Amino acid sequence: MDSCIAYFILAATGSIVVLLTVIFIICRRFRRIVREKNRGIIRGLKEQDSLSKELDRVRTEKDTLEKSFDRYICQLTVQSQANRNNEQ
């Protein structure tokens, strides 16, 4: 009878240890999944921020080039009109 109780206690202890080990492994795996998900979100936000900065830089460059081009066209128009007036 005593050996039966000892066997039962040993089996219960072993089951508890296995159960706690499984729970620990599942918790670690879940934390790893959450960490990877968060890293992906952070990576996406950094990429979005980088693209936003690049877009602002390109917009500024475009505006500058448009202003320079407009001034150049205006100067050509004025010179062209002046040349026509001189020819007449």
WOGIDA-V562493 format. One record per pair of residues at least 6 apart in sequence whose C-alpha atoms are under 7 Angstrom apart, sorted by the first residue. I is the first residue (numbers start at 1). J is the second residue. Records with the same first field share a line. If there is no record, write none. Layout:
I: J + J
This chain:
none
